[in-house]
Each structure stands twice: as structure tokens, then as C-alpha cells.
Amino acid sequence: MPATHQHQDHGLPGAAELARACTGEGMASWYQPIIDTARGTVVGYEALARFPGYTEKNPEVWFAAAQHAGRAADLEAAALRSAFAHRGTLPANCFLTVNVSPHLLPSPVVQAVWADQGHLGGVIVELTEQTPIDSYLELEPFLHALRAAGALIAVDDAGSGYAGLQHLLTLRPSVIKLDRELVRDVDVDEARRALIEMLGLFASRVDAWILAEGIERVEELDTLAALGVPLVQGYLLGRPAPPWQALDLDVALRLSTRSPTSQASTVRGVVEPVATAASPRAAAALFAAKPFLTDVVLLDNRRPVAVLSEEEARLGVVTAGLVVNVDTPVDEALQRSITRDRSTRFAPLLVTDNAGRFVGIARLERLIGRLAGNPPAPSA
């Protein structure tokens, strides 16, 4: 039985359906908002292909089928045309992100889409990592043409491996998207936070923005905002939808009420979420379940008691930690830190709000960096 018939039996796109989709028939674009963490506003939208006119809805299946049939460029060109269909109604001061496979950039049908659009100001062309780049040199003239037309270049899945790092070094993009695997559980994983800080430093050196995608929990959002990541997107902030979805008011207020002035000079600017437990035994269970944890805070009715290491949790050793208010000046917090016993002098500080409720920890290295005038990450 021909492969196309097998696809149809399983509800997958067959040759006739694929041919129609490559003309744009049955295809649509939905748009996921991109948020400025400093202002709590929508500053852009990523266009994502959808196939409402067919039984098979999964875009990955469609693009895989197009690749297998030798029609990848035709389907991507159709997706780009669909994405640009609403460009004329894009809200003011917002950019539009479109996706393209790097190896398809030289394709005449893809080039024709750019030509039809004319000036590409306000457009970000995101190079996906679906297929490896064989020659960066061959891509140069096409990327140069896009930049000359006003577009910015973004790279996808930064931090996901050697290929992602090579993208950054060679392409020098204007936007660096953080891989979802790097964003997941960033609020409880110090290693992830450290890597994001390093990527933020790299971005600031090459005049690029960091965009973290795949945010699904408020704790992840709070952590990324505290790290200074300027742009974020994810289901928490808005799922792909018809144009043009607004940001939930509660999320907007959560971000916009963060005071840059107070963050610059107080503990508030370096506070980070951390895993919590009600007993050393519960903390030990957390360490066992999540090997990447470095600290767990012991709470007593929402008030912090101590920062526990894995060994302390296992042995049930509890040493009361130093508690500071979120609005404590950085220099004052450091002065209090160095008066502690030598064995606990460099332990993270326990940070509370004005009601004494635990809000996070402050590590000494970040306090020292802030006092020295080094921001944790670049801003847009």
C-alpha cells in the first residue's frame, strides 16, 4: 500500500492534503504574546502555524510530512504568508516573530515571502533548530539581506547543547531564546539560574535580548524577572490564540509593581525562590526526589527558620538562619552577614516581607555583586 494511503488511514496528511496546505488552504496562524518583565506589558507576538482545516492538527506532523515529501520549503513559505496575514493590524510598539528553518532560507519560495513583505522593520526571524546548519558561511548573504530589510535575527533553544552555543557564537543574534528545559524549575535549581546569568552576560556583550520561553508557573516567572531576563513567554502568560491576545491583568500587575529603584539598592533585587519544607524529614524527601536541589528552607507557619543542606536535612540538624526584610539595604545585609559565626557566615539569608512571611533567599555572592554595581542580567 502506498505511504500516502497509510498516512490517510491513520489520519495523517496525505499527498493531496499536503498539496493544499502548501498553498495555505486550511492553514491559520495563532499568536503567543511575548512579555516585557520590567513593564508588565505585551511587546511582541510569536506566530505559530495551525491546521484547523484538517483532521490532523499537530504542526510537527505536518512539517515532518512536508520534509519527507520534499515540500518543506513550500509549507514553511505558506506558514510565513499566514503569519504575515495579520501584520497590518499588529498592535503599536509590538514586534512579530516568525519561524524558519535555517536550511530553507535560500529557498526561492521563502525568499519570495520576504520580497512580498518589503521592509521588515518590527519583524524577528527566528532560526529554529529542527535541522543542523551545514554551513554558516552559506547563510551569511541571506541573513545580511534580512537585516538590511530591517529584520532582527533570533536563535531558538539556546543552552540546549553544543549546537545552540555554536549558533550564538556564529550568528550573533539580536534575540536569544532560552530552551524550555533550561527554564523548567529554574526557581529551585541554582545551576539553571547560574547558566541563565552567564547567557545574560553574553547577551549584554553582544547587544542582544534574552527571551525565556515555556514559562508555566509563577515561581519560574518571578525567578526570571529577578534575574533580569527582559522578555518571557509561555502558557502562564498566554497560550497561542487568534490575534491579538492581551496579558492577564493579575500577571501584568505582578510584573509592573516590581520597583526597579528598590531592587537596585535592597535585598529585594537579588531575592530568589527556593524549595521549602515543614520539617527536616520533609526536606530530606525533597532532596531525594530532586537531586539538583542545593538548599531547602525550613518553615514554621510561613516564617523561615533555617536553610538546610542535604546532609543537615538527613541528620536533622537545624541552625537558625539570618532573617532580613526584602527592603533591607544591600550593604546593611552584608554587614549583618559577616558578624555571623564562621561556620554559617556564607549561608544564604532568609528574606521576609513586612508581615514576616518567607519570600525567598538572598545569596551572598549576589549581594556582593549588586553592591559592586554588577547587575544580575541585562535588561531590554
N, C-alpha and C positions, 0 to 999 in steps of 0.2 A: 504494500500500500504506500503511495507517495507520502512524503513527510508532511506536505501541506494538509493532506486529509487527516493525518494523525493529529496535527495541531487543532483542526476544527473539531475532531471528536472530543478533545479534552478542553474545548472552549478557548483555545489559544488562537491568536490571529493567524489566519491563512493568507495565501498569496493575494487573493482578491481584496481582503480587508486591509492588508498592509499597503497595497497599492492606493487604496482610497485614503488611508491615514497619511500617506506621504504627500497627498495634495492638500492636507489639512482637514479633510472631511471627517467628522466625528471626533475631532480633537478640540480641546479647550485649554486655557491656561488659568490656573489658580495662583494666588499671590500670598506669600507668607511675609508678615511685617518684620522689619528689622528695627531694633530699638536703640536709641541713644541712652546709655545708662546715666549720663550726667544730667540730662534734662528730663528724662522720662517721657520721651516723645518718639513717634514713628518717624524715621528718617529715610526709610527705603523699603522696597519690597523685592523678594526673590520670586521670579516667575517659575512655575513648575508645571510640566505637561500633564494633562489628564485626558482620559479617553472615555467620555460619557456616552458616546455613540456606539459602543461595542460591548459585547459580553465580557471580554477580558478587560479589567480596569487597571491592572498593575503596570505602571510605566516601565518598570525594569524588564518585564516580559516583552513589552513592545520593542524596546530598544535592543534587547538581545536578539529578538526575531529579525529585526532590521539588519543587524550586524551579520547574522547568519545568512541572510538572503542577499547580502551585498548592497543594501539600500540604507545603510546607516546615515550617510550624508543627506539623503532625501528626507528621512524622518526628522533628523535634527534641524534641517532647514525649515521644515514645516512647523516644528516646535518653536523655533525662533520667530517665525512670522506670527504665530499665535500669541507669543509673549508680547510682541510689539503692537498687537492689535489695539491695546488699551493705553498705549504710551501717551497719546494725546490728552488723556484725562488724568494722568498721574498727578497726585496732589503736589502743590507747590513745595519746594525745598525738600523733595524726596528723590532718591535715585532708584533706578530699576536694575536689578541683577538678572542676567540671563546666563544659562549654562551651555557650554560647548565642549566637545571632546577635542583635545589639542590636535590629534592626528587628522581631524576633519577641517581644521582651519583653512588649509589650502584648497579645499573643495570648491569648484565653481558655484555650486548651488548655495553654499554657505556664504561665499563672497558676495553673491548677488543680494543676499538679505541685507548685508551691511550697506551695500551701494544704494538699495532702495530706501534705507533709513536716513541717508545723508549724514548730517552732523550727529555725532553720538555723545554729545555732552549729557551728563546725567545718567549714562549707561555704564554699568560694570560688567565686564565679560569674565565670567568665572570659568577657569580651565579645570575640568573635572579630572579625576584620576582613574577613570574606568579602564583606560588602556595606557601602557607606558609610553613615554616620549622617546622616540628613537634618536632624534636629532634636534637639539635645541637650536642649532645654527639654522636649520631649515625653517624653523618657526619665526625667526627674527623678523624678516620682512613683513610678515602678516601681523605680528604684534605691533611692530612700528606703525603700520598703516592704521591699526585700530586706535593707537594712542594719538596719532596725528589727526584722526577724525574726532577726537575728544573723549574717547572711552578710557576707562581705567581697567586695569587687569587685576583679577583676584585669583588666588590659588586655593584649592579645596583640600581638606583633610591634612592641614599642617600638623606636624607632630605625630603622624601615623606611621612613620618609618623613614628609611633612608631616602626613598623616592620623594617624600614630602620635603625633606631637608634640601635635597638637590633642586627641587622646584624653587625654593626660597632663594637659594644662592645664585641660581642662574637667571631666573625670570625677574627678580626684584619687583614683586607685585606691589600694587597700591593698597590691596586688602589681603590679609592673611586670615583664612578661616580655620578655626581650631576644630580638629576632629572631635566628633561626639564622644569617642572613647576617652578622650583627654578631659572632657567636661564632666562626664558622669562621676558623681560622688566627689567632686572637687572640694566640697565643704568638709570632708573628713579624710582627705588624702593629701598629706603635706608634699609628697613627691609631685603630684599633679600640679599643685599650686606653684611649686618651685619652677617646673618646666614652663608654665604659663608666664611666670615672671621673666624667665630668660627669653622667651619668644617676644614678650612685650618690649624688652630691652632691644632686641634685634630690630623689631618694627620701628622703634623710635630712631634708631640709627639710619634706617633706610627710608624714613619718611613714609611709613605705611600705617594702616589701621589694623587692629586686631578685631576679628568678629568671631564670637563664640556661638556655635550652633548646637541645637539639640537640648536646650535647657527645658527641663520638665519639673523641677522643684524650686520652691522659693529659696531654699538654702543654697542651691547652686547659683541662683541669680544674685543673692546677697554677697556671696563669696567673690564672684567675678566682678561685681561692682566695686567691692572693697579693694580688689587687686588692681583696679583702674582699667579693666577691659572696657573699651568705649562703645562697642557695638555687640548686640546679642540678639538671638532669635531662637525660637523653639515653641513647643506646644503650650508651655506655660504662658507665653506671651501672645500666642495666636497661631492657630492652625492654618494651613493653606485654605484660601477661600476666594470667592469672586471678588473683584476689585470694589472698593478699597477698604479693607478692614481697619477699624480703629483699635487702639490699645485700651484694654480694660482699665477703668478709672482707678481701681484699687492698686493695680500694678504701677500705673503712672504716678500716683501719689507716693507709693513706696520708694520709687527711684528719685523723684523730683524733690522730696523733702530731705534727702541727704545733703547736708550742708558742706560745700567744699571748703569753706573757711575753717569750720570747726575740725574737719577731717585733717586739714593740713597741719594743725598745731596740737591736736589732742589725740588721746588713745583711740578715739572713735575711728580715726583714719587708718588704723592698722589692725583693728579687731577682725577676727576670723572665726567662723563657726567651728565646732568640734563635737565629736560624739559625746553623749552624756549617759550616765547610769545612776541608779539609786543605791547601789551597793558595790563593794569590791567584787563580789561574786558575779554580779551582772556585768561589770566592766570586763572581767576575765572572759566571760562568754562572748562579749563583743570582739575582743582581741582574737579569740579563737575563730570567730566567724568571718572576720575581715582582717587578714594578715597584713594589709598595708597600713593599718592604724598605728600611729605613733603615740597618741595621747587619748585618754578618756577622762572627762571631768566628772567627779562625784558630786551629785546634787542632793540637797536636803530641802524638799518642798520649794524647788525652783531657785534656791540660793546655793551658790557654789561653795564647796568645801575644800576640794583638793584636785590637783592634776595628777592622774595616776599613769605610770608606765605599765607595760605588760607585766613586768616582774612584780611591781608593787601590787597590782590587782590580783595576781596569782597568790601572793603571800599575804594579802590583806593588810598591807602597810599603808597607813593613811597619815600624811603630813600636811597640816593645814597650809593652804596656799595664800599668796598675797592677793588681796582683792582691791581693785581700783574702779572708780567710776568711769564711764565712757568719755566724760568731758574733762578728765584729768589731763593737764598739760603733759606733753611727752617728756620734757626734761624732769618734771616732778616725779613721774612714774619711774624713770630711770634712777633718780636719786634714791627713791624708796627701795628699788630693787637691789642696789649694791649694799644696802645695810643688812640684807638677809644673811643667814648662816651660809658658809661657803658651800655646803652640800646642796642647797636649794637656790643659790644665788642666780643661776641662769635658767631656772624653771619658768615657763610661761606665766604671765599674770592672768588672774581671773577677773574678767570685766563684767560689771553690772550696770543696769540702768538706774534711774533716780529712785526707783522703788526697791532696789536691792536684788532685782531678778537677774539671773545669769543671761548674758547676751553673747559671750564668746571669750576667746583668749587673745592675748597680745604677746607675741614672741619678742624677746629682747633684740634679736638681730634686726627685726623690722622697726622697732622703736629707735634703735641706733641709726639705722638708715634714714628714717624720717628726720631725726634731729640733725643729721649731716646734710639734709637737703636733697636726698635721693628719693624721688617718688617711686612707688612700687611698680608702676607700669605707665605707658604713655596714654594720653587722652586724645580724643579726636580734635 
